[in-house]
């Protein structure tokens, strides 16, 4: 959340990737076939879902906000570049 508010986009992407990798590892561990019946994995699928839905939702929301903000900034920069061309005249030479 702090990376999103501060505009640290690379940090936000890396934190989201780390979250996803951790959840993926937990999922693999929960469903890894085991030899003994006593050890049936660390977590059940329902436990993984209950723990992961909110963090993944927040991470996805922040990433989508990041992409929307970057698109707005790009459009603003593009508009700034186009304004001087229009002020110079139709031919772009200021005639």
C-alpha positions as CSV (number, residue, x, y, z in Angstrom):
1,X,0.0,0.0,0.0
2,X,2.8,2.4,0.9
3,X,4.5,1.7,-2.5
4,X,1.3,2.6,-4.2
5,X,0.8,5.9,-2.3
6,X,4.4,6.9,-2.8
7,X,4.5,6.1,-6.5
8,X,7.2,3.5,-6.2
9,X,6.0,1.4,-9.1
10,X,8.8,-1.1,-9.2
11,X,8.5,-1.8,-5.5
12,X,4.7,-2.3,-5.9
13,X,5.3,-4.8,-8.8
14,X,8.0,-6.7,-6.8
15,X,5.8,-6.8,-3.7
16,X,2.9,-8.1,-5.7
17,X,5.1,-10.7,-7.4
18,X,6.5,-11.8,-4.0
19,X,2.9,-12.2,-2.7
20,X,1.8,-14.2,-5.7
21,X,4.9,-16.5,-5.4
22,X,4.3,-17.1,-1.7
23,X,0.7,-18.0,-2.3
24,X,1.7,-20.3,-5.2
25,X,4.2,-22.0,-3.0
26,X,1.6,-22.5,-0.2
27,X,-0.8,-23.9,-2.8
28,X,1.8,-26.4,-4.0
29,X,2.6,-27.4,-0.5
30,X,-1.0,-27.9,0.4
31,X,-1.6,-30.2,-2.5
32,X,1.8,-32.0,-2.7
33,X,1.2,-35.8,-2.4
34,X,2.6,-37.1,0.9
35,X,3.6,-40.6,1.9
36,X,2.0,-40.6,5.4
37,X,-1.6,-39.9,6.2
38,X,-0.6,-37.9,9.3
39,X,0.9,-35.1,7.2
40,X,-1.8,-34.0,4.8
41,X,-0.2,-30.7,4.0
42,X,0.1,-27.4,5.9
43,X,-3.1,-25.7,4.6
44,X,-6.3,-26.6,3.0
45,X,-7.6,-24.9,-0.1
46,X,-10.2,-23.0,1.9
47,X,-7.6,-21.7,4.3
48,X,-5.4,-20.5,1.4
49,X,-8.4,-18.8,-0.2
50,X,-9.5,-17.1,3.1
51,X,-6.0,-15.8,3.7
52,X,-5.2,-14.7,0.1
53,X,-8.3,-13.2,-1.3
54,X,-8.0,-9.8,0.3
55,X,-4.3,-9.2,-0.2
56,X,-4.5,-10.3,-3.8
57,X,-7.5,-8.0,-4.4
58,X,-5.7,-5.0,-2.9
59,X,-2.5,-5.8,-4.9
60,X,-4.5,-6.1,-8.1
61,X,-6.4,-2.9,-7.4
62,X,-3.1,-1.0,-6.7
63,X,-1.6,-2.4,-9.9
64,X,-4.6,-1.3,-12.0
65,X,-4.5,2.1,-10.4
66,X,-0.8,2.3,-11.3
67,X,-1.4,1.5,-14.9
68,X,-4.3,4.0,-15.1
69,X,-2.1,6.7,-13.6
70,X,0.8,6.0,-15.9
71,X,-1.6,6.2,-18.9
72,X,-2.9,9.6,-17.7
73,X,0.7,10.9,-17.3
74,X,1.6,9.7,-20.8
75,X,-1.5,11.4,-22.2
76,X,-0.6,14.6,-20.4
77,X,2.9,14.5,-21.7
78,X,1.6,13.9,-25.2
79,X,-0.8,16.8,-24.9
80,X,2.1,19.1,-23.8
81,X,4.2,18.1,-26.9
82,X,1.3,18.7,-29.3
83,X,0.3,22.2,-28.0
84,X,3.5,24.0,-29.2
85,X,3.1,22.5,-32.7
86,X,-0.5,23.9,-33.0
87,X,0.6,27.4,-31.8
88,X,3.2,27.6,-34.6
89,X,0.6,27.3,-37.3
90,X,-0.8,24.8,-39.7
91,X,2.4,24.1,-41.5
92,X,4.4,24.0,-38.2
93,X,6.7,26.8,-39.4
94,X,5.0,29.7,-37.8
95,X,4.1,31.4,-41.1
